[in-house]
């Protein structure tokens, strides 16, 4: 007869949520590619959201515009945290 022992570990493993590429800043981009029309800005990271881009509107107390990059950082897998 086997009995399963469930161990609860208190270890916290730091997670790297996103990669930041410092060589590719939005300021450099702005001067090199001014053709794309900025529709609005992401309320999380502040990056521009261009006309034709998809983004997310989150309605809470206020409306938030969230870009694709930020929404991906919010994504998590249930039970694996
Ligand atoms: Zn964003």
PDB file of the backbone (N, CA, C, O) and the ligand in Angstrom, with CONECT records:
HET     ZN  A 101       1
ATOM      1  N   UNK A   1       0.844  -1.203   0.000  1.00  0.00           N
ATOM      2  CA  UNK A   1       0.000   0.000   0.000  1.00  0.00           C
ATOM      3  C   UNK A   1       0.881   1.254   0.000  1.00  0.00           C
ATOM      4  O   UNK A   1       1.727   1.453   0.871  1.00  0.00           O
ATOM      5  N   UNK A   2       0.646   2.072  -0.997  1.00  0.00           N
ATOM      6  CA  UNK A   2       1.485   3.264  -1.140  1.00  0.00           C
ATOM      7  C   UNK A   2       0.743   4.523  -0.698  1.00  0.00           C
ATOM      8  O   UNK A   2      -0.448   4.699  -0.957  1.00  0.00           O
ATOM      9  N   UNK A   3       1.451   5.336  -0.063  1.00  0.00           N
ATOM     10  CA  UNK A   3       0.866   6.608   0.351  1.00  0.00           C
ATOM     11  C   UNK A   3       1.642   7.758  -0.285  1.00  0.00           C
ATOM     12  O   UNK A   3       2.869   7.825  -0.208  1.00  0.00           O
ATOM     13  N   UNK A   4       0.911   8.638  -0.900  1.00  0.00           N
ATOM     14  CA  UNK A   4       1.560   9.780  -1.546  1.00  0.00           C
ATOM     15  C   UNK A   4       1.804  10.896  -0.532  1.00  0.00           C
ATOM     16  O   UNK A   4       0.920  11.295   0.226  1.00  0.00           O
ATOM     17  N   UNK A   5       3.001  11.360  -0.554  1.00  0.00           N
ATOM     18  CA  UNK A   5       3.356  12.469   0.332  1.00  0.00           C
ATOM     19  C   UNK A   5       3.429  13.750  -0.492  1.00  0.00           C
ATOM     20  O   UNK A   5       4.226  13.866  -1.424  1.00  0.00           O
ATOM     21  N   UNK A   6       2.604  14.680  -0.139  1.00  0.00           N
ATOM     22  CA  UNK A   6       2.616  15.952  -0.843  1.00  0.00           C
ATOM     23  C   UNK A   6       3.494  16.938  -0.085  1.00  0.00           C
ATOM     24  O   UNK A   6       3.242  17.291   1.067  1.00  0.00           O
ATOM     25  N   UNK A   7       4.516  17.356  -0.776  1.00  0.00           N
ATOM     26  CA  UNK A   7       5.436  18.308  -0.163  1.00  0.00           C
ATOM     27  C   UNK A   7       5.125  19.714  -0.653  1.00  0.00           C
ATOM     28  O   UNK A   7       5.014  19.980  -1.849  1.00  0.00           O
ATOM     29  N   UNK A   8       4.993  20.585   0.313  1.00  0.00           N
ATOM     30  CA  UNK A   8       4.784  21.979  -0.063  1.00  0.00           C
ATOM     31  C   UNK A   8       6.094  22.730   0.121  1.00  0.00           C
ATOM     32  O   UNK A   8       6.586  22.907   1.235  1.00  0.00           O
ATOM     33  N   UNK A   9       6.628  23.153  -0.978  1.00  0.00           N
ATOM     34  CA  UNK A   9       7.882  23.902  -0.887  1.00  0.00           C
ATOM     35  C   UNK A   9       7.588  25.388  -0.837  1.00  0.00           C
ATOM     36  O   UNK A   9       6.668  25.883  -1.489  1.00  0.00           O
ATOM     37  N   UNK A  10       8.370  26.073  -0.067  1.00  0.00           N
ATOM     38  CA  UNK A  10       8.190  27.517   0.076  1.00  0.00           C
ATOM     39  C   UNK A  10       9.172  28.284  -0.809  1.00  0.00           C
ATOM     40  O   UNK A  10       9.306  29.503  -0.709  1.00  0.00           O
ATOM     41  N   UNK A  11       9.840  27.551  -1.661  1.00  0.00           N
ATOM     42  CA  UNK A  11      10.848  28.190  -2.498  1.00  0.00           C
ATOM     43  C   UNK A  11      10.213  29.098  -3.534  1.00  0.00           C
ATOM     44  O   UNK A  11       9.235  28.739  -4.190  1.00  0.00           O
ATOM     45  N   UNK A  12      10.773  30.245  -3.659  1.00  0.00           N
ATOM     46  CA  UNK A  12      10.275  31.162  -4.685  1.00  0.00           C
ATOM     47  C   UNK A  12      11.282  31.245  -5.812  1.00  0.00           C
ATOM     48  O   UNK A  12      12.436  31.623  -5.611  1.00  0.00           O
ATOM     49  N   UNK A  13      10.835  30.894  -6.978  1.00  0.00           N
ATOM     50  CA  UNK A  13      11.704  30.933  -8.142  1.00  0.00           C
ATOM     51  C   UNK A  13      11.399  32.204  -8.932  1.00  0.00           C
ATOM     52  O   UNK A  13      10.275  32.394  -9.396  1.00  0.00           O
ATOM     53  N   UNK A  14      12.380  33.056  -9.081  1.00  0.00           N
ATOM     54  CA  UNK A  14      12.115  34.278  -9.838  1.00  0.00           C
ATOM     55  C   UNK A  14      11.846  33.970 -11.307  1.00  0.00           C
ATOM     56  O   UNK A  14      12.522  33.157 -11.937  1.00  0.00           O
ATOM     57  N   UNK A  15      10.849  34.642 -11.812  1.00  0.00           N
ATOM     58  CA  UNK A  15      10.484  34.434 -13.212  1.00  0.00           C
ATOM     59  C   UNK A  15      10.901  35.639 -14.035  1.00  0.00           C
ATOM     60  O   UNK A  15      10.715  36.784 -13.622  1.00  0.00           O
ATOM     61  N   UNK A  16      11.453  35.377 -15.174  1.00  0.00           N
ATOM     62  CA  UNK A  16      11.775  36.461 -16.104  1.00  0.00           C
ATOM     63  C   UNK A  16      10.570  36.628 -17.019  1.00  0.00           C
ATOM     64  O   UNK A  16      10.253  35.758 -17.830  1.00  0.00           O
ATOM     65  N   UNK A  17       9.919  37.751 -16.869  1.00  0.00           N
ATOM     66  CA  UNK A  17       8.661  37.933 -17.582  1.00  0.00           C
ATOM     67  C   UNK A  17       8.854  38.437 -19.008  1.00  0.00           C
ATOM     68  O   UNK A  17       8.113  38.042 -19.908  1.00  0.00           O
ATOM     69  N   UNK A  18       9.814  39.282 -19.217  1.00  0.00           N
ATOM     70  CA  UNK A  18       9.986  39.762 -20.577  1.00  0.00           C
ATOM     71  C   UNK A  18      11.428  40.144 -20.851  1.00  0.00           C
ATOM     72  O   UNK A  18      12.190  40.498 -19.952  1.00  0.00           O
ATOM     73  N   UNK A  19      11.759  40.061 -22.083  1.00  0.00           N
ATOM     74  CA  UNK A  19      13.096  40.433 -22.513  1.00  0.00           C
ATOM     75  C   UNK A  19      13.072  41.895 -22.948  1.00  0.00           C
ATOM     76  O   UNK A  19      12.176  42.333 -23.670  1.00  0.00           O
ATOM     77  N   UNK A  20      14.043  42.614 -22.506  1.00  0.00           N
ATOM     78  CA  UNK A  20      14.117  44.015 -22.897  1.00  0.00           C
ATOM     79  C   UNK A  20      15.357  44.223 -23.757  1.00  0.00           C
ATOM     80  O   UNK A  20      16.482  43.949 -23.340  1.00  0.00           O
ATOM     81  N   UNK A  21      15.124  44.703 -24.934  1.00  0.00           N
ATOM     82  CA  UNK A  21      16.227  44.964 -25.860  1.00  0.00           C
ATOM     83  C   UNK A  21      16.521  46.454 -25.859  1.00  0.00           C
ATOM     84  O   UNK A  21      15.784  47.240 -26.454  1.00  0.00           O
ATOM     85  N   UNK A  22      17.581  46.834 -25.202  1.00  0.00           N
ATOM     86  CA  UNK A  22      17.868  48.256 -25.035  1.00  0.00           C
ATOM     87  C   UNK A  22      18.394  48.914 -26.306  1.00  0.00           C
ATOM     88  O   UNK A  22      18.374  50.138 -26.440  1.00  0.00           O
ATOM     89  N   UNK A  23      18.856  48.096 -27.222  1.00  0.00           N
ATOM     90  CA  UNK A  23      19.399  48.678 -28.448  1.00  0.00           C
ATOM     91  C   UNK A  23      18.286  49.122 -29.400  1.00  0.00           C
ATOM     92  O   UNK A  23      18.553  49.781 -30.405  1.00  0.00           O
ATOM     93  N   UNK A  24      17.070  48.772 -29.091  1.00  0.00           N
ATOM     94  CA  UNK A  24      15.958  49.023 -30.008  1.00  0.00           C
ATOM     95  C   UNK A  24      14.912  49.899 -29.325  1.00  0.00           C
ATOM     96  O   UNK A  24      13.758  49.497 -29.175  1.00  0.00           O
ATOM     97  N   UNK A  25      15.313  51.073 -28.922  1.00  0.00           N
ATOM     98  CA  UNK A  25      14.392  51.916 -28.173  1.00  0.00           C
ATOM     99  C   UNK A  25      13.370  52.573 -29.090  1.00  0.00           C
ATOM    100  O   UNK A  25      13.606  52.727 -30.288  1.00  0.00           O
ATOM    101  N   UNK A  26      12.245  52.956 -28.522  1.00  0.00           N
ATOM    102  CA  UNK A  26      11.165  53.518 -29.327  1.00  0.00           C
ATOM    103  C   UNK A  26      11.542  54.895 -29.856  1.00  0.00           C
ATOM    104  O   UNK A  26      10.955  55.366 -30.831  1.00  0.00           O
ATOM    105  N   UNK A  27      12.522  55.547 -29.220  1.00  0.00           N
ATOM    106  CA  UNK A  27      12.900  56.872 -29.683  1.00  0.00           C
ATOM    107  C   UNK A  27      13.643  56.796 -31.018  1.00  0.00           C
ATOM    108  O   UNK A  27      13.434  57.615 -31.912  1.00  0.00           O
ATOM    109  N   UNK A  28      14.500  55.810 -31.126  1.00  0.00           N
ATOM    110  CA  UNK A  28      15.190  55.619 -32.391  1.00  0.00           C
ATOM    111  C   UNK A  28      14.195  55.303 -33.498  1.00  0.00           C
ATOM    112  O   UNK A  28      14.312  55.787 -34.624  1.00  0.00           O
ATOM    113  N   UNK A  29      13.238  54.499 -33.158  1.00  0.00           N
ATOM    114  CA  UNK A  29      12.215  54.083 -34.109  1.00  0.00           C
ATOM    115  C   UNK A  29      11.422  55.265 -34.641  1.00  0.00           C
ATOM    116  O   UNK A  29      11.108  55.347 -35.829  1.00  0.00           O
ATOM    117  N   UNK A  30      11.112  56.164 -33.742  1.00  0.00           N
ATOM    118  CA  UNK A  30      10.222  57.264 -34.090  1.00  0.00           C
ATOM    119  C   UNK A  30      10.795  58.095 -35.236  1.00  0.00           C
ATOM    120  O   UNK A  30      10.065  58.539 -36.122  1.00  0.00           O
ATOM    121  N   UNK A  31      12.108  58.297 -35.206  1.00  0.00           N
ATOM    122  CA  UNK A  31      12.713  59.129 -36.231  1.00  0.00           C
ATOM    123  C   UNK A  31      12.947  58.360 -37.528  1.00  0.00           C
ATOM    124  O   UNK A  31      12.954  58.941 -38.613  1.00  0.00           O
ATOM    125  N   UNK A  32      13.134  57.075 -37.405  1.00  0.00           N
ATOM    126  CA  UNK A  32      13.401  56.285 -38.605  1.00  0.00           C
ATOM    127  C   UNK A  32      12.131  55.924 -39.363  1.00  0.00           C
ATOM    128  O   UNK A  32      12.147  55.805 -40.588  1.00  0.00           O
ATOM    129  N   UNK A  33      11.038  55.751 -38.641  1.00  0.00           N
ATOM    130  CA  UNK A  33       9.804  55.313 -39.292  1.00  0.00           C
ATOM    131  C   UNK A  33       8.625  56.175 -38.856  1.00  0.00           C
ATOM    132  O   UNK A  33       7.771  55.728 -38.089  1.00  0.00           O
ATOM    133  N   UNK A  34       8.580  57.407 -39.345  1.00  0.00           N
ATOM    134  CA  UNK A  34       7.493  58.297 -38.922  1.00  0.00           C
ATOM    135  C   UNK A  34       6.215  58.129 -39.741  1.00  0.00           C
ATOM    136  O   UNK A  34       5.253  58.871 -39.542  1.00  0.00           O
ATOM    137  N   UNK A  35       6.196  57.157 -40.663  1.00  0.00           N
ATOM    138  CA  UNK A  35       5.052  57.029 -41.561  1.00  0.00           C
ATOM    139  C   UNK A  35       3.837  56.417 -40.883  1.00  0.00           C
ATOM    140  O   UNK A  35       2.704  56.819 -41.145  1.00  0.00           O
ATOM    141  N   UNK A  36       4.074  55.442 -40.008  1.00  0.00           N
ATOM    142  CA  UNK A  36       2.962  54.785 -39.341  1.00  0.00           C
ATOM    143  C   UNK A  36       2.239  55.781 -38.438  1.00  0.00           C
ATOM    144  O   UNK A  36       2.863  56.512 -37.669  1.00  0.00           O
ATOM    145  N   UNK A  37       0.932  55.795 -38.546  1.00  0.00           N
ATOM    146  CA  UNK A  37       0.144  56.758 -37.798  1.00  0.00           C
ATOM    147  C   UNK A  37      -0.185  56.199 -36.413  1.00  0.00           C
ATOM    148  O   UNK A  37      -0.770  55.124 -36.281  1.00  0.00           O
ATOM    149  N   UNK A  38       0.197  56.939 -35.408  1.00  0.00           N
ATOM    150  CA  UNK A  38      -0.077  56.494 -34.038  1.00  0.00           C
ATOM    151  C   UNK A  38      -1.550  56.717 -33.731  1.00  0.00           C
ATOM    152  O   UNK A  38      -2.065  57.826 -33.870  1.00  0.00           O
ATOM    153  N   UNK A  39      -2.219  55.653 -33.312  1.00  0.00           N
ATOM    154  CA  UNK A  39      -3.638  55.745 -32.987  1.00  0.00           C
ATOM    155  C   UNK A  39      -3.828  56.094 -31.516  1.00  0.00           C
ATOM    156  O   UNK A  39      -4.598  56.985 -31.157  1.00  0.00           O
ATOM    157  N   UNK A  40      -3.092  55.354 -30.674  1.00  0.00           N
ATOM    158  CA  UNK A  40      -3.143  55.626 -29.247  1.00  0.00           C
ATOM    159  C   UNK A  40      -1.877  55.049 -28.629  1.00  0.00           C
ATOM    160  O   UNK A  40      -0.990  54.583 -29.344  1.00  0.00           O
ATOM    161  N   UNK A  41      -1.793  55.077 -27.328  1.00  0.00           N
ATOM    162  CA  UNK A  41      -0.619  54.525 -26.660  1.00  0.00           C
ATOM    163  C   UNK A  41      -1.045  53.460 -25.658  1.00  0.00           C
ATOM    164  O   UNK A  41      -2.129  53.517 -25.076  1.00  0.00           O
ATOM    165  N   UNK A  42      -0.160  52.491 -25.479  1.00  0.00           N
ATOM    166  CA  UNK A  42      -0.400  51.460 -24.485  1.00  0.00           C
ATOM    167  C   UNK A  42      -0.348  52.091 -23.092  1.00  0.00           C
ATOM    168  O   UNK A  42       0.597  52.809 -22.768  1.00  0.00           O
ATOM    169  N   UNK A  43      -1.360  51.823 -22.276  1.00  0.00           N
ATOM    170  CA  UNK A  43      -1.392  52.416 -20.937  1.00  0.00           C
ATOM    171  C   UNK A  43      -0.490  51.682 -19.955  1.00  0.00           C
ATOM    172  O   UNK A  43      -0.339  52.111 -18.811  1.00  0.00           O
ATOM    173  N   UNK A  44       0.108  50.587 -20.390  1.00  0.00           N
ATOM    174  CA  UNK A  44       1.005  49.834 -19.504  1.00  0.00           C
ATOM    175  C   UNK A  44       2.453  50.221 -19.773  1.00  0.00           C
ATOM    176  O   UNK A  44       3.169  50.626 -18.857  1.00  0.00           O
ATOM    177  N   UNK A  45       2.890  50.098 -21.027  1.00  0.00           N
ATOM    178  CA  UNK A  45       4.304  50.351 -21.336  1.00  0.00           C
ATOM    179  C   UNK A  45       4.503  51.701 -22.007  1.00  0.00           C
ATOM    180  O   UNK A  45       5.629  52.195 -22.074  1.00  0.00           O
ATOM    181  N   UNK A  46       3.442  52.301 -22.500  1.00  0.00           N
ATOM    182  CA  UNK A  46       3.564  53.613 -23.123  1.00  0.00           C
ATOM    183  C   UNK A  46       3.948  53.585 -24.586  1.00  0.00           C
ATOM    184  O   UNK A  46       4.072  54.632 -25.221  1.00  0.00           O
ATOM    185  N   UNK A  47       4.133  52.405 -25.115  1.00  0.00           N
ATOM    186  CA  UNK A  47       4.492  52.289 -26.526  1.00  0.00           C
ATOM    187  C   UNK A  47       3.324  52.713 -27.412  1.00  0.00           C
ATOM    188  O   UNK A  47       2.163  52.545 -27.038  1.00  0.00           O
ATOM    189  N   UNK A  48       3.631  53.257 -28.578  1.00  0.00           N
ATOM    190  CA  UNK A  48       2.548  53.645 -29.476  1.00  0.00           C
ATOM    191  C   UNK A  48       1.835  52.443 -30.080  1.00  0.00           C
ATOM    192  O   UNK A  48       2.451  51.418 -30.374  1.00  0.00           O
ATOM    193  N   UNK A  49       0.538  52.588 -30.259  1.00  0.00           N
ATOM    194  CA  UNK A  49      -0.260  51.589 -30.967  1.00  0.00           C
ATOM    195  C   UNK A  49      -0.680  52.247 -32.275  1.00  0.00           C
ATOM    196  O   UNK A  49      -1.361  53.272 -32.283  1.00  0.00           O
ATOM    197  N   UNK A  50      -0.267  51.646 -33.363  1.00  0.00           N
ATOM    198  CA  UNK A  50      -0.461  52.277 -34.664  1.00  0.00           C
ATOM    199  C   UNK A  50      -1.795  51.877 -35.284  1.00  0.00           C
ATOM    200  O   UNK A  50      -2.376  50.846 -34.946  1.00  0.00           O
ATOM    201  N   UNK A  51      -2.256  52.709 -36.187  1.00  0.00           N
ATOM    202  CA  UNK A  51      -3.462  52.404 -36.937  1.00  0.00           C
ATOM    203  C   UNK A  51      -3.266  51.078 -37.665  1.00  0.00           C
ATOM    204  O   UNK A  51      -2.273  50.885 -38.366  1.00  0.00           O
ATOM    205  N   UNK A  52      -4.209  50.179 -37.495  1.00  0.00           N
ATOM    206  CA  UNK A  52      -4.103  48.869 -38.124  1.00  0.00           C
ATOM    207  C   UNK A  52      -3.563  47.805 -37.186  1.00  0.00           C
ATOM    208  O   UNK A  52      -3.722  46.613 -37.449  1.00  0.00           O
ATOM    209  N   UNK A  53      -2.923  48.219 -36.088  1.00  0.00           N
ATOM    210  CA  UNK A  53      -2.455  47.257 -35.095  1.00  0.00           C
ATOM    211  C   UNK A  53      -3.641  46.732 -34.290  1.00  0.00           C
ATOM    212  O   UNK A  53      -4.659  47.409 -34.146  1.00  0.00           O
ATOM    213  N   UNK A  54      -3.492  45.516 -33.769  1.00  0.00           N
ATOM    214  CA  UNK A  54      -4.494  45.039 -32.830  1.00  0.00           C
ATOM    215  C   UNK A  54      -4.005  45.338 -31.421  1.00  0.00           C
ATOM    216  O   UNK A  54      -2.809  45.288 -31.136  1.00  0.00           O
ATOM    217  N   UNK A  55      -4.932  45.643 -30.569  1.00  0.00           N
ATOM    218  CA  UNK A  55      -4.598  45.871 -29.161  1.00  0.00           C
ATOM    219  C   UNK A  55      -5.816  45.501 -28.330  1.00  0.00           C
ATOM    220  O   UNK A  55      -6.849  45.113 -28.874  1.00  0.00           O
ATOM    221  N   UNK A  56      -5.699  45.619 -27.041  1.00  0.00           N
ATOM    222  CA  UNK A  56      -6.786  45.183 -26.164  1.00  0.00           C
ATOM    223  C   UNK A  56      -7.328  46.366 -25.384  1.00  0.00           C
ATOM    224  O   UNK A  56      -6.571  47.182 -24.858  1.00  0.00           O
ATOM    225  N   UNK A  57      -8.649  46.448 -25.317  1.00  0.00           N
ATOM    226  CA  UNK A  57      -9.283  47.447 -24.466  1.00  0.00           C
ATOM    227  C   UNK A  57      -9.790  46.744 -23.217  1.00  0.00           C
ATOM    228  O   UNK A  57     -10.597  45.817 -23.288  1.00  0.00           O
ATOM    229  N   UNK A  58      -9.310  47.194 -22.096  1.00  0.00           N
ATOM    230  CA  UNK A  58      -9.731  46.593 -20.837  1.00  0.00           C
ATOM    231  C   UNK A  58     -10.583  47.611 -20.094  1.00  0.00           C
ATOM    232  O   UNK A  58     -10.134  48.712 -19.776  1.00  0.00           O
ATOM    233  N   UNK A  59     -11.809  47.222 -19.827  1.00  0.00           N
ATOM    234  CA  UNK A  59     -12.728  48.127 -19.157  1.00  0.00           C
ATOM    235  C   UNK A  59     -12.831  47.775 -17.681  1.00  0.00           C
ATOM    236  O   UNK A  59     -13.307  46.706 -17.298  1.00  0.00           O
ATOM    237  N   UNK A  60     -12.375  48.700 -16.885  1.00  0.00           N
ATOM    238  CA  UNK A  60     -12.495  48.531 -15.442  1.00  0.00           C
ATOM    239  C   UNK A  60     -13.126  49.814 -14.945  1.00  0.00           C
ATOM    240  O   UNK A  60     -14.174  50.208 -15.458  1.00  0.00           O
ATOM    241  N   UNK A  61     -12.544  50.473 -13.981  1.00  0.00           N
ATOM    242  CA  UNK A  61     -13.024  51.797 -13.611  1.00  0.00           C
ATOM    243  C   UNK A  61     -12.747  52.774 -14.750  1.00  0.00           C
ATOM    244  O   UNK A  61     -13.549  53.654 -15.061  1.00  0.00           O
ATOM    245  N   UNK A  62     -11.587  52.581 -15.353  1.00  0.00           N
ATOM    246  CA  UNK A  62     -11.238  53.378 -16.519  1.00  0.00           C
ATOM    247  C   UNK A  62     -10.961  52.441 -17.683  1.00  0.00           C
ATOM    248  O   UNK A  62     -10.735  51.247 -17.491  1.00  0.00           O
ATOM    249  N   UNK A  63     -10.979  52.980 -18.869  1.00  0.00           N
ATOM    250  CA  UNK A  63     -10.622  52.174 -20.020  1.00  0.00           C
ATOM    251  C   UNK A  63      -9.118  52.174 -20.189  1.00  0.00           C
ATOM    252  O   UNK A  63      -8.469  53.218 -20.137  1.00  0.00           O
ATOM    253  N   UNK A  64      -8.578  50.991 -20.390  1.00  0.00           N
ATOM    254  CA  UNK A  64      -7.143  50.877 -20.615  1.00  0.00           C
ATOM    255  C   UNK A  64      -6.885  50.287 -21.984  1.00  0.00           C
ATOM    256  O   UNK A  64      -7.568  49.358 -22.413  1.00  0.00           O
ATOM    257  N   UNK A  65      -5.899  50.831 -22.663  1.00  0.00           N
ATOM    258  CA  UNK A  65      -5.437  50.251 -23.919  1.00  0.00           C
ATOM    259  C   UNK A  65      -4.165  49.464 -23.627  1.00  0.00           C
ATOM    260  O   UNK A  65      -3.212  49.993 -23.056  1.00  0.00           O
ATOM    261  N   UNK A  66      -4.163  48.224 -24.015  1.00  0.00           N
ATOM    262  CA  UNK A  66      -3.016  47.367 -23.717  1.00  0.00           C
ATOM    263  C   UNK A  66      -2.523  46.742 -25.010  1.00  0.00           C
ATOM    264  O   UNK A  66      -3.293  46.125 -25.746  1.00  0.00           O
ATOM    265  N   UNK A  67      -1.237  46.904 -25.281  1.00  0.00           N
ATOM    266  CA  UNK A  67      -0.671  46.368 -26.518  1.00  0.00           C
ATOM    267  C   UNK A  67      -0.470  44.855 -26.419  1.00  0.00           C
ATOM    268  O   UNK A  67      -0.568  44.272 -25.339  1.00  0.00           O
ATOM    269  N   UNK A  68      -0.191  44.241 -27.547  1.00  0.00           N
ATOM    270  CA  UNK A  68      -0.021  42.790 -27.605  1.00  0.00           C
ATOM    271  C   UNK A  68       1.126  42.312 -26.719  1.00  0.00           C
ATOM    272  O   UNK A  68       1.022  41.269 -26.073  1.00  0.00           O
ATOM    273  N   UNK A  69       2.215  43.073 -26.689  1.00  0.00           N
ATOM    274  CA  UNK A  69       3.364  42.668 -25.893  1.00  0.00           C
ATOM    275  C   UNK A  69       2.993  42.594 -24.413  1.00  0.00           C
ATOM    276  O   UNK A  69       3.368  41.652 -23.714  1.00  0.00           O
ATOM    277  N   UNK A  70       2.256  43.591 -23.949  1.00  0.00           N
ATOM    278  CA  UNK A  70       1.911  43.626 -22.536  1.00  0.00           C
ATOM    279  C   UNK A  70       0.915  42.528 -22.187  1.00  0.00           C
ATOM    280  O   UNK A  70       1.022  41.908 -21.129  1.00  0.00           O
ATOM    281  N   UNK A  71      -0.045  42.286 -23.058  1.00  0.00           N
ATOM    282  CA  UNK A  71      -1.040  41.259 -22.755  1.00  0.00           C
ATOM    283  C   UNK A  71      -0.349  39.905 -22.647  1.00  0.00           C
ATOM    284  O   UNK A  71      -0.767  39.058 -21.858  1.00  0.00           O
ATOM    285  N   UNK A  72       0.692  39.695 -23.422  1.00  0.00           N
ATOM    286  CA  UNK A  72       1.423  38.429 -23.328  1.00  0.00           C
ATOM    287  C   UNK A  72       2.146  38.286 -21.995  1.00  0.00           C
ATOM    288  O   UNK A  72       2.297  37.173 -21.491  1.00  0.00           O
ATOM    289  N   UNK A  73       2.588  39.384 -21.425  1.00  0.00           N
ATOM    290  CA  UNK A  73       3.269  39.304 -20.131  1.00  0.00           C
ATOM    291  C   UNK A  73       2.273  38.999 -19.015  1.00  0.00           C
ATOM    292  O   UNK A  73       2.663  38.517 -17.951  1.00  0.00           O
ATOM    293  N   UNK A  74       0.990  39.277 -19.252  1.00  0.00           N
ATOM    294  CA  UNK A  74      -0.028  38.984 -18.236  1.00  0.00           C
ATOM    295  C   UNK A  74      -0.469  37.526 -18.296  1.00  0.00           C
ATOM    296  O   UNK A  74      -1.042  36.998 -17.343  1.00  0.00           O
ATOM    297  N   UNK A  75      -0.195  36.889 -19.421  1.00  0.00           N
ATOM    298  CA  UNK A  75      -0.675  35.524 -19.617  1.00  0.00           C
ATOM    299  C   UNK A  75       0.078  34.561 -18.715  1.00  0.00           C
ATOM    300  O   UNK A  75       1.302  34.626 -18.603  1.00  0.00           O
ATOM    301  N   UNK A  76      -0.657  33.675 -18.079  1.00  0.00           N
ATOM    302  CA  UNK A  76      -0.036  32.690 -17.208  1.00  0.00           C
ATOM    303  C   UNK A  76      -0.799  31.388 -17.362  1.00  0.00           C
ATOM    304  O   UNK A  76      -1.913  31.372 -17.886  1.00  0.00           O
ATOM    305  N   UNK A  77      -0.213  30.321 -16.916  1.00  0.00           N
ATOM    306  CA  UNK A  77      -0.854  29.017 -17.020  1.00  0.00           C
ATOM    307  C   UNK A  77      -1.380  28.622 -15.655  1.00  0.00           C
ATOM    308  O   UNK A  77      -0.634  28.598 -14.676  1.00  0.00           O
ATOM    309  N   UNK A  78      -2.649  28.316 -15.590  1.00  0.00           N
ATOM    310  CA  UNK A  78      -3.281  27.990 -14.312  1.00  0.00           C
ATOM    311  C   UNK A  78      -2.625  26.756 -13.700  1.00  0.00           C
ATOM    312  O   UNK A  78      -2.435  25.736 -14.363  1.00  0.00           O
ATOM    313  N   UNK A  79      -2.289  26.876 -12.434  1.00  0.00           N
ATOM    314  CA  UNK A  79      -1.735  25.737 -11.721  1.00  0.00           C
ATOM    315  C   UNK A  79      -0.230  25.633 -11.795  1.00  0.00           C
ATOM    316  O   UNK A  79       0.365  24.785 -11.130  1.00  0.00           O
ATOM    317  N   UNK A  80       0.390  26.473 -12.586  1.00  0.00           N
ATOM    318  CA  UNK A  80       1.841  26.392 -12.713  1.00  0.00           C
ATOM    319  C   UNK A  80       2.547  27.565 -12.086  1.00  0.00           C
ATOM    320  O   UNK A  80       3.738  27.769 -12.325  1.00  0.00           O
ATOM    321  N   UNK A  81       1.854  28.326 -11.305  1.00  0.00           N
ATOM    322  CA  UNK A  81       2.485  29.483 -10.677  1.00  0.00           C
ATOM    323  C   UNK A  81       2.896  29.168  -9.242  1.00  0.00           C
ATOM    324  O   UNK A  81       3.445  30.028  -8.554  1.00  0.00           O
TER     325      UNK A  81
HETATM  326 ZN    ZN A 101       2.294  47.761 -23.798  1.00  0.00          ZN
END
